[in-house]
């Protein structure tokens, strides 16, 4: 199989999924968090090889959270990604990752 090129928009989509892993607000050894969905909004086509991500997560006591990530390329902000999170406390006897 031949190597396929990776375009800047493809790299932005991949980087969009990093947000909740970059901005923990709960200790990962005590809580599980998974993405229920991911929305990506680009306001212009990204340029260059690198995509930067700056993320913030908010957690609610009801077991949900939201991660908002700003995506950057070499020229500045290029869009945002939003992840809805499902948060659960780990069981006491569950194996640790």
N, CA, C and O atoms as a Tinker XYZ file with bonds, in Angstrom:
   388  protein
     1  N      0.841000   -1.180000    0.000000    73     2
     2  CA     0.000000    0.000000    0.000000    64     1     3
     3  C      0.883000    1.238000    0.000000    63     2     4     5
     4  O      1.863000    1.322000    0.740000    81     3
     5  N      0.527000    2.171000   -0.820000    73     3     6
     6  CA     1.292000    3.401000   -0.945000    64     5     7
     7  C      0.947000    4.370000    0.185000    63     6     8     9
     8  O     -0.205000    4.439000    0.613000    81     7
     9  N      1.941000    5.117000    0.667000    73     7    10
    10  CA     1.675000    6.140000    1.677000    64     9    11
    11  C      0.794000    7.223000    1.074000    63    10    12    13
    12  O      1.009000    7.655000   -0.059000    81    11
    13  N     -0.190000    7.652000    1.835000    73    11    14
    14  CA    -1.086000    8.710000    1.395000    64    13    15
    15  C     -0.689000   10.012000    2.080000    63    14    16    17
    16  O     -0.296000    9.992000    3.247000    81    15
    17  N     -0.781000   11.145000    1.382000    73    15    18
    18  CA    -0.434000   12.422000    2.016000    64    17    19
    19  C     -1.436000   12.784000    3.111000    63    18    20    21
    20  O     -2.609000   12.416000    3.046000    81    19
    21  N     -0.960000   13.498000    4.095000    73    19    22
    22  CA    -1.803000   14.008000    5.169000    64    21    23
    23  C     -1.978000   15.507000    4.931000    63    22    24    25
    24  O     -1.009000   16.266000    4.968000    81    23
    25  N     -3.204000   15.922000    4.690000    73    23    26
    26  CA    -3.481000   17.329000    4.408000    64    25    27
    27  C     -3.720000   18.089000    5.701000    63    26    28    29
    28  O     -4.105000   17.481000    6.700000    81    27
    29  N     -3.502000   19.412000    5.717000    73    27    30
    30  CA    -3.690000   20.186000    6.951000    64    29    31
    31  C     -5.065000   20.009000    7.593000    63    30    32    33
    32  O     -5.156000   19.931000    8.818000    81    31
    33  N     -6.126000   19.945000    6.810000    73    31    34
    34  CA    -7.460000   19.755000    7.402000    64    33    35
    35  C     -7.573000   18.387000    8.076000    63    34    36    37
    36  O     -8.260000   18.250000    9.088000    81    35
    37  N     -6.909000   17.385000    7.524000    73    35    38
    38  CA    -6.897000   16.052000    8.141000    64    37    39
    39  C     -6.164000   16.107000    9.474000    63    38    40    41
    40  O     -6.604000   15.498000   10.449000    81    39
    41  N     -5.048000   16.832000    9.526000    73    39    42
    42  CA    -4.295000   16.961000   10.773000    64    41    43
    43  C     -5.104000   17.740000   11.813000    63    42    44    45
    44  O     -5.044000   17.426000   13.002000    81    43
    45  N     -5.856000   18.750000   11.379000    73    43    46
    46  CA    -6.708000   19.498000   12.310000    64    45    47
    47  C     -7.792000   18.595000   12.890000    63    46    48    49
    48  O     -8.090000   18.673000   14.082000    81    47
    49  N     -8.378000   17.748000   12.066000    73    47    50
    50  CA    -9.409000   16.826000   12.551000    64    49    51
    51  C     -8.829000   15.844000   13.567000    63    50    52    53
    52  O     -9.471000   15.541000   14.574000    81    51
    53  N     -7.626000   15.349000   13.311000    73    51    54
    54  CA    -6.984000   14.430000   14.260000    64    53    55
    55  C     -6.650000   15.151000   15.562000    63    54    56    57
    56  O     -6.877000   14.607000   16.642000    81    55
    57  N     -6.117000   16.359000   15.474000    73    55    58
    58  CA    -5.743000   17.121000   16.666000    64    57    59
    59  C     -6.963000   17.515000   17.487000    63    58    60    61
    60  O     -6.865000   17.673000   18.704000    81    59
    61  N     -8.110000   17.674000   16.836000    73    59    62
    62  CA    -9.341000   18.062000   17.538000    64    61    63
    63  C     -9.715000   17.052000   18.615000    63    62    64    65
    64  O    -10.348000   17.414000   19.607000    81    63
    65  N     -9.335000   15.805000   18.434000    73    63    66
    66  CA    -9.687000   14.746000   19.382000    64    65    67
    67  C     -8.779000   14.726000   20.610000    63    66    68    69
    68  O     -9.042000   13.966000   21.541000    81    67
    69  N     -7.721000   15.534000   20.642000    73    67    70
    70  CA    -6.770000   15.534000   21.760000    64    69    71
    71  C     -7.264000   16.331000   22.964000    63    70    72    73
    72  O     -6.742000   16.151000   24.064000    81    71
    73  N     -8.244000   17.199000   22.790000    73    71    74
    74  CA    -8.623000   18.175000   23.807000    64    73    75
    75  C     -8.840000   17.647000   25.194000    63    74    76    77
    76  O     -8.231000   18.149000   26.139000    81    75
    77  N     -9.697000   16.637000   25.360000    73    75    78
    78  CA    -9.987000   16.177000   26.721000    64    77    79
    79  C     -8.799000   15.483000   27.356000    63    78    80    81
    80  O     -8.707000   15.442000   28.583000    81    79
    81  N     -7.899000   14.944000   26.577000    73    79    82
    82  CA    -6.691000   14.338000   27.133000    64    81    83
    83  C     -5.651000   15.370000   27.551000    63    82    84    85
    84  O     -4.744000   15.064000   28.325000    81    83
    85  N     -5.779000   16.590000   27.041000    73    83    86
    86  CA    -4.836000   17.661000   27.368000    64    85    87
    87  C     -5.288000   18.506000   28.556000    63    86    88    89
    88  O     -4.477000   19.205000   29.163000    81    87
    89  N     -6.561000   18.447000   28.887000    73    87    90
    90  CA    -7.080000   19.405000   29.877000    64    89    91
    91  C     -7.906000   18.720000   30.964000    63    90    92    93
    92  O     -9.055000   19.093000   31.203000    81    91
    93  N     -7.329000   17.736000   31.610000    73    91    94
    94  CA    -8.020000   17.031000   32.689000    64    93    95
    95  C     -8.394000   17.992000   33.806000    63    94    96    97
    96  O     -7.611000   18.870000   34.168000    81    95
    97  N     -9.579000   17.827000   34.343000    73    95    98
    98  CA    -9.977000   18.578000   35.531000    64    97    99
    99  C    -10.260000   17.637000   36.702000    63    98   100   101
   100  O    -10.448000   18.076000   37.837000    81    99
   101  N    -10.286000   16.350000   36.410000    73    99   102
   102  CA   -10.478000   15.322000   37.441000    64   101   103
   103  C     -9.306000   14.351000   37.370000    63   102   104   105
   104  O     -8.775000   14.117000   36.285000    81   103
   105  N     -8.886000   13.777000   38.506000    73   103   106
   106  CA    -7.756000   12.842000   38.479000    64   105   107
   107  C     -8.107000   11.583000   37.681000    63   106   108   109
   108  O     -9.093000   10.916000   37.993000    81   107
   109  N     -7.314000   11.248000   36.655000    73   107   110
   110  CA    -7.637000   10.100000   35.808000    64   109   111
   111  C     -7.521000    8.753000   36.515000    63   110   112   113
   112  O     -8.043000    7.757000   36.015000    81   111
   113  N     -6.856000    8.700000   37.654000    73   111   114
   114  CA    -6.801000    7.436000   38.386000    64   113   115
   115  C     -8.083000    7.195000   39.193000    63   114   116   117
   116  O     -8.299000    6.092000   39.695000    81   115
   117  N     -8.939000    8.229000   39.322000    73   115   118
   118  CA   -10.200000    8.087000   40.063000    64   117   119
   119  C    -11.438000    8.211000   39.185000    63   118   120   121
   120  O    -12.536000    7.833000   39.594000    81   119
   121  N    -11.260000    8.747000   37.963000    73   119   122
   122  CA   -12.415000    8.987000   37.094000    64   121   123
   123  C    -12.148000    8.496000   35.681000    63   122   124   125
   124  O    -11.021000    8.532000   35.189000    81   123
   125  N    -13.220000    8.036000   35.043000    73   123   126
   126  CA   -13.204000    7.681000   33.627000    64   125   127
   127  C    -13.907000    8.800000   32.875000    63   126   128   129
   128  O    -14.903000    9.343000   33.352000    81   127
   129  N    -13.396000    9.143000   31.712000    73   127   130
   130  CA   -14.082000   10.134000   30.887000    64   129   131
   131  C    -13.936000    9.711000   29.434000    63   130   132   133
   132  O    -12.846000    9.380000   28.968000    81   131
   133  N    -15.056000    9.730000   28.737000    73   131   134
   134  CA   -15.039000    9.355000   27.326000    64   133   135
   135  C    -15.821000   10.389000   26.522000    63   134   136   137
   136  O    -16.723000   11.050000   27.036000    81   135
   137  N    -15.453000   10.512000   25.253000    73   135   138
   138  CA   -16.131000   11.452000   24.364000    64   137   139
   139  C    -17.463000   10.865000   23.922000    63   138   140   141
   140  O    -17.513000    9.742000   23.421000    81   139
   141  N    -18.533000   11.614000   24.105000    73   139   142
   142  CA   -19.825000   11.210000   23.557000    64   141   143
   143  C    -19.954000   11.695000   22.114000    63   142   144   145
   144  O    -20.647000   11.084000   21.302000    81   143
   145  N    -19.277000   12.798000   21.810000    73   143   146
   146  CA   -19.266000   13.308000   20.438000    64   145   147
   147  C    -18.117000   14.299000   20.275000    63   146   148   149
   148  O    -17.480000   14.705000   21.247000    81   147
   149  N    -17.875000   14.668000   19.049000    73   147   150
   150  CA   -16.830000   15.640000   18.705000    64   149   151
   151  C    -17.346000   16.466000   17.541000    63   150   152   153
   152  O    -17.749000   15.921000   16.513000    81   151
   153  N    -17.332000   17.783000   17.705000    73   151   154
   154  CA   -17.698000   18.701000   16.627000    64   153   155
   155  C    -16.487000   19.555000   16.303000    63   154   156   157
   156  O    -15.828000   20.078000   17.201000    81   155
   157  N    -16.197000   19.695000   15.031000    73   155   158
   158  CA   -15.060000   20.484000   14.565000    64   157   159
   159  C    -15.586000   21.585000   13.658000    63   158   160   161
   160  O    -16.342000   21.324000   12.722000    81   159
   161  N    -15.180000   22.820000   13.943000    73   159   162
   162  CA   -15.607000   23.977000   13.150000    64   161   163
   163  C    -14.352000   24.752000   12.728000    63   162   164   165
   164  O    -13.670000   25.346000   13.563000    81   163
   165  N    -14.062000   24.740000   11.443000    73   163   166
   166  CA   -12.914000   25.478000   10.909000    64   165   167
   167  C    -13.428000   26.722000   10.206000    63   166   168   169
   168  O    -14.321000   26.640000    9.363000    81   167
   169  N    -12.857000   27.889000   10.555000    73   167   170
   170  CA   -13.300000   29.111000    9.900000    64   169   171
   171  C    -12.433000   29.493000    8.701000    63   170   172   173
   172  O    -12.717000   30.462000    7.997000    81   171
   173  N    -11.370000   28.715000    8.482000    73   171   174
   174  CA   -10.555000   28.846000    7.267000    64   173   175
   175  C     -9.736000   27.567000    7.127000    63   174   176   177
   176  O     -9.541000   26.849000    8.108000    81   175
   177  N     -9.254000   27.276000    5.920000    73   175   178
   178  CA    -8.425000   26.074000    5.755000    64   177   179
   179  C     -7.091000   26.232000    6.506000    63   178   180   181
   180  O     -6.417000   27.252000    6.363000    81   179
   181  N     -6.716000   25.230000    7.297000    73   179   182
   182  CA    -5.416000   25.289000    7.972000    64   181   183
   183  C     -4.280000   25.261000    6.946000    63   182   184   185
   184  O     -4.433000   24.739000    5.841000    81   183
   185  N     -3.152000   25.827000    7.335000    73   183   186
   186  CA    -1.977000   25.837000    6.481000    64   185   187
   187  C     -0.777000   25.306000    7.249000    63   186   188   189
   188  O     -0.678000   25.483000    8.464000    81   187
   189  N      0.134000   24.654000    6.535000    73   187   190
   190  CA     1.360000   24.154000    7.148000    64   189   191
   191  C      1.211000   22.760000    7.717000    63   190   192   193
   192  O      0.149000   22.140000    7.644000    81   191
   193  N      2.323000   22.279000    8.295000    73   191   194
   194  CA     2.370000   20.911000    8.816000    64   193   195
   195  C      1.878000   20.776000   10.251000    63   194   196   197
   196  O      1.467000   19.688000   10.654000    81   195
   197  N      1.909000   21.856000   11.032000    73   195   198
   198  CA     1.652000   21.745000   12.462000    64   197   199
   199  C      0.298000   22.323000   12.835000    63   198   200   201
   200  O     -0.128000   23.346000   12.299000    81   199
   201  N     -0.368000   21.649000   13.763000    73   199   202
   202  CA    -1.626000   22.126000   14.332000    64   201   203
   203  C     -1.441000   22.213000   15.844000    63   202   204   205
   204  O     -1.072000   21.234000   16.492000    81   203
   205  N     -1.700000   23.391000   16.395000    73   203   206
   206  CA    -1.627000   23.590000   17.837000    64   205   207
   207  C     -3.005000   23.452000   18.456000    63   206   208   209
   208  O     -4.015000   23.725000   17.807000    81   207
   209  N     -3.047000   23.027000   19.714000    73   207   210
   210  CA    -4.317000   22.833000   20.415000    64   209   211
   211  C     -4.206000   23.450000   21.803000    63   210   212   213
   212  O     -3.264000   23.169000   22.544000    81   211
   213  N     -5.176000   24.291000   22.148000    73   211   214
   214  CA    -5.287000   24.828000   23.509000    64   213   215
   215  C     -6.686000   24.467000   23.996000    63   214   216   217
   216  O     -7.677000   24.827000   23.361000    81   215
   217  N     -6.772000   23.752000   25.128000    73   215   218
   218  CA    -8.050000   23.181000   25.556000    64   217   219
   219  C     -8.398000   23.535000   26.986000    63   218   220   221
   220  O     -7.526000   23.740000   27.830000    81   219
   221  N     -9.716000   23.601000   27.240000    73   219   222
   222  CA   -10.258000   23.774000   28.584000    64   221   223
   223  C    -11.414000   22.801000   28.748000    63   222   224   225
   224  O    -12.242000   22.650000   27.849000    81   223
   225  N    -11.469000   22.137000   29.908000    73   223   226
   226  CA   -12.558000   21.222000   30.199000    64   225   227
   227  C    -13.341000   21.731000   31.399000    63   226   228   229
   228  O    -12.767000   22.221000   32.371000    81   227
   229  N    -14.656000   21.608000   31.314000    73   227   230
   230  CA   -15.549000   21.905000   32.438000    64   229   231
   231  C    -16.298000   20.626000   32.774000    63   230   232   233
   232  O    -16.828000   19.955000   31.888000    81   231
   233  N    -16.337000   20.294000   34.052000    73   231   234
   234  CA   -17.037000   19.086000   34.499000    64   233   235
   235  C    -18.227000   19.482000   35.362000    63   234   236   237
   236  O    -18.149000   20.427000   36.147000    81   235
   237  N    -19.328000   18.750000   35.211000    73   235   238
   238  CA   -20.522000   18.977000   35.999000    64   237   239
   239  C    -20.694000   17.803000   36.955000    63   238   240   241
   240  O    -20.359000   16.669000   36.612000    81   239
   241  N    -21.206000   18.062000   38.132000    73   239   242
   242  CA   -21.407000   17.009000   39.120000    64   241   243
   243  C    -22.385000   15.931000   38.682000    63   242   244   245
   244  O    -22.450000   14.874000   39.310000    81   243
   245  N    -23.140000   16.169000   37.630000    73   243   246
   246  CA   -24.104000   15.193000   37.143000    64   245   247
   247  C    -23.515000   14.158000   36.210000    63   246   248   249
   248  O    -24.256000   13.348000   35.653000    81   247
   249  N    -22.206000   14.159000   36.022000    73   247   250
   250  CA   -21.565000   13.137000   35.203000    64   249   251
   251  C    -21.352000   13.511000   33.751000    63   250   252   253
   252  O    -21.108000   12.641000   32.915000    81   251
   253  N    -21.440000   14.795000   33.441000    73   251   254
   254  CA   -21.168000   15.244000   32.078000    64   253   255
   255  C    -20.115000   16.345000   32.111000    63   254   256   257
   256  O    -19.895000   16.985000   33.139000    81   255
   257  N    -19.483000   16.547000   30.987000    73   255   258
   258  CA   -18.488000   17.595000   30.865000    64   257   259
   259  C    -18.409000   18.077000   29.434000    63   258   260   261
   260  O    -19.028000   17.511000   28.533000    81   259
   261  N    -17.645000   19.122000   29.243000    73   259   262
   262  CA   -17.462000   19.712000   27.927000    64   261   263
   263  C    -16.027000   20.185000   27.791000    63   262   264   265
   264  O    -15.502000   20.862000   28.675000    81   263
   265  N    -15.396000   19.829000   26.687000    73   263   266
   266  CA   -14.062000   20.326000   26.385000    64   265   267
   267  C    -14.153000   21.231000   25.168000    63   266   268   269
   268  O    -14.709000   20.850000   24.138000    81   267
   269  N    -13.604000   22.429000   25.294000    73   267   270
   270  CA   -13.537000   23.378000   24.185000    64   269   271
   271  C    -12.068000   23.577000   23.837000    63   270   272   273
   272  O    -11.270000   23.985000   24.680000    81   271
   273  N    -11.722000   23.285000   22.588000    73   271   274
   274  CA   -10.340000   23.418000   22.128000    64   273   275
   275  C    -10.272000   24.440000   21.003000    63   274   276   277
   276  O    -11.101000   24.429000   20.092000    81   275
   277  N     -9.289000   25.315000   21.070000    73   275   278
   278  CA    -8.987000   26.218000   19.964000    64   277   279
   279  C     -7.843000   25.602000   19.181000    63   278   280   281
   280  O     -6.843000   25.179000   19.762000    81   279
   281  N     -7.987000   25.548000   17.868000    73   279   282
   282  CA    -6.974000   24.969000   16.984000    64   281   283
   283  C     -6.240000   26.088000   16.264000    63   282   284   285
   284  O     -6.842000   27.081000   15.855000    81   283
   285  N     -4.933000   25.915000   16.115000    73   283   286
   286  CA    -4.076000   26.931000   15.515000    64   285   287
   287  C     -3.221000   26.317000   14.411000    63   286   288   289
   288  O     -2.906000   25.127000   14.436000    81   287
   289  N     -2.852000   27.155000   13.442000    73   287   290
   290  CA    -1.808000   26.795000   12.493000    64   289   291
   291  C     -0.728000   27.861000   12.600000    63   290   292   293
   292  O     -0.725000   28.630000   13.561000    81   291
   293  N      0.174000   27.927000   11.655000    73   291   294
   294  CA     1.287000   28.872000   11.733000    64   293   295
   295  C      0.842000   30.332000   11.660000    63   294   296   297
   296  O      1.612000   31.226000   12.010000    81   295
   297  N     -0.385000   30.585000   11.213000    73   295   298
   298  CA    -0.873000   31.953000   11.070000    64   297   299
   299  C     -1.823000   32.379000   12.181000    63   298   300   301
   300  O     -2.267000   33.527000   12.202000    81   299
   301  N     -2.144000   31.477000   13.103000    73   299   302
   302  CA    -3.036000   31.823000   14.205000    64   301   303
   303  C     -4.220000   30.882000   14.306000    63   302   304   305
   304  O     -4.182000   29.770000   13.780000    81   303
   305  N     -5.288000   31.330000   14.990000    73   303   306
   306  CA    -6.458000   30.474000   15.181000    64   305   307
   307  C     -7.093000   30.075000   13.847000    63   306   308   309
   308  O     -7.197000   30.879000   12.920000    81   307
   309  N     -7.506000   28.825000   13.780000    73   307   310
   310  CA    -8.100000   28.291000   12.565000    64   309   311
   311  C     -9.494000   27.715000   12.806000    63   310   312   313
   312  O    -10.261000   27.538000   11.859000    81   311
   313  N     -9.830000   27.421000   14.065000    73   311   314
   314  CA   -11.145000   26.875000   14.363000    64   313   315
   315  C    -11.250000   26.390000   15.792000    63   314   316   317
   316  O    -10.357000   26.609000   16.610000    81   315
   317  N    -12.363000   25.724000   16.077000    73   315   318
   318  CA   -12.605000   25.178000   17.415000    64   317   319
   319  C    -13.125000   23.753000   17.313000    63   318   320   321
   320  O    -13.707000   23.351000   16.305000    81   319
   321  N    -12.899000   23.006000   18.377000    73   319   322
   322  CA   -13.453000   21.661000   18.517000    64   321   323
   323  C    -14.165000   21.597000   19.858000    63   322   324   325
   324  O    -13.686000   22.137000   20.855000    81   323
   325  N    -15.311000   20.930000   19.871000    73   323   326
   326  CA   -16.093000   20.775000   21.096000    64   325   327
   327  C    -16.336000   19.284000   21.314000    63   326   328   329
   328  O    -16.808000   18.580000   20.422000    81   327
   329  N    -16.006000   18.818000   22.518000    73   327   330
   330  CA   -16.227000   17.418000   22.889000    64   329   331
   331  C    -17.173000   17.364000   24.074000    63   330   332   333
   332  O    -16.937000   18.020000   25.089000    81   331
   333  N    -18.239000   16.590000   23.953000    73   331   334
   334  CA   -19.113000   16.307000   25.077000    64   333   335
   335  C    -18.547000   15.079000   25.781000    63   334   336   337
   336  O    -18.235000   14.080000   25.133000    81   335
   337  N    -18.412000   15.148000   27.103000    73   335   338
   338  CA   -17.786000   14.064000   27.865000    64   337   339
   339  C    -18.788000   13.386000   28.784000    63   338   340   341
   340  O    -19.673000   14.032000   29.346000    81   339
   341  N    -18.639000   12.082000   28.929000    73   339   342
   342  CA   -19.349000   11.295000   29.934000    64   341   343
   343  C    -18.329000   11.004000   31.026000    63   342   344   345
   344  O    -17.278000   10.423000   30.755000    81   343
   345  N    -18.631000   11.404000   32.257000    73   343   346
   346  CA   -17.705000   11.264000   33.390000    64   345   347
   347  C    -18.274000   10.257000   34.380000    63   346   348   349
   348  O    -19.447000   10.320000   34.748000    81   347
   349  N    -17.424000    9.328000   34.805000    73   347   350
   350  CA   -17.835000    8.324000   35.793000    64   349   351
   351  C    -16.689000    8.080000   36.766000    63   350   352   353
   352  O    -15.523000    8.038000   36.375000    81   351
   353  N    -17.044000    7.918000   38.049000    73   351   354
   354  CA   -16.036000    7.567000   39.044000    64   353   355
   355  C    -15.669000    6.100000   38.854000    63   354   356   357
   356  O    -16.539000    5.259000   38.630000    81   355
   357  N    -14.382000    5.802000   38.945000    73   355   358
   358  CA   -13.924000    4.405000   38.829000    64   357   359
   359  C    -14.406000    3.607000   40.038000    63   358   360   361
   360  O    -14.492000    4.135000   41.146000    81   359
   361  N    -14.714000    2.350000   39.817000    73   359   362
   362  CA   -15.070000    1.461000   40.915000    64   361   363
   363  C    -13.815000    1.182000   41.751000    63   362   364   365
   364  O    -12.711000    1.107000   41.211000    81   363
   365  N    -13.984000    1.031000   43.049000    73   363   366
   366  CA   -12.853000    0.806000   43.947000    64   365   367
   367  C    -12.052000   -0.435000   43.603000    63   366   368   369
   368  O    -10.830000   -0.436000   43.753000    81   367
   369  N    -12.714000   -1.502000   43.142000    73   367   370
   370  CA   -12.001000   -2.744000   42.859000    64   369   371
   371  C    -11.637000   -2.908000   41.385000    63   370   372   373
   372  O    -11.153000   -3.968000   40.988000    81   371
   373  N    -11.862000   -1.875000   40.564000    73   371   374
   374  CA   -11.534000   -1.964000   39.135000    64   373   375
   375  C    -10.029000   -1.808000   38.936000    63   374   376   377
   376  O     -9.399000   -1.016000   39.635000    81   375
   377  N     -9.444000   -2.546000   37.998000    73   375   378
   378  CA    -8.010000   -2.400000   37.739000    64   377   379
   379  C     -7.687000   -1.009000   37.211000    63   378   380   381
   380  O     -8.469000   -0.424000   36.462000    81   379
   381  N     -6.558000   -0.495000   37.597000    73   379   382
   382  CA    -6.107000    0.833000   37.158000    64   381   383
   383  C     -5.385000    0.728000   35.842000    63   382   384   385
   384  O     -4.667000   -0.239000   35.586000    81   383
   385  N     -5.581000    1.739000   35.000000    73   383   386
   386  CA    -4.918000    1.777000   33.691000    64   385   387
   387  C     -3.473000    2.179000   33.821000    63   386   388
   388  O     -2.763000    2.263000   32.819000    81   387
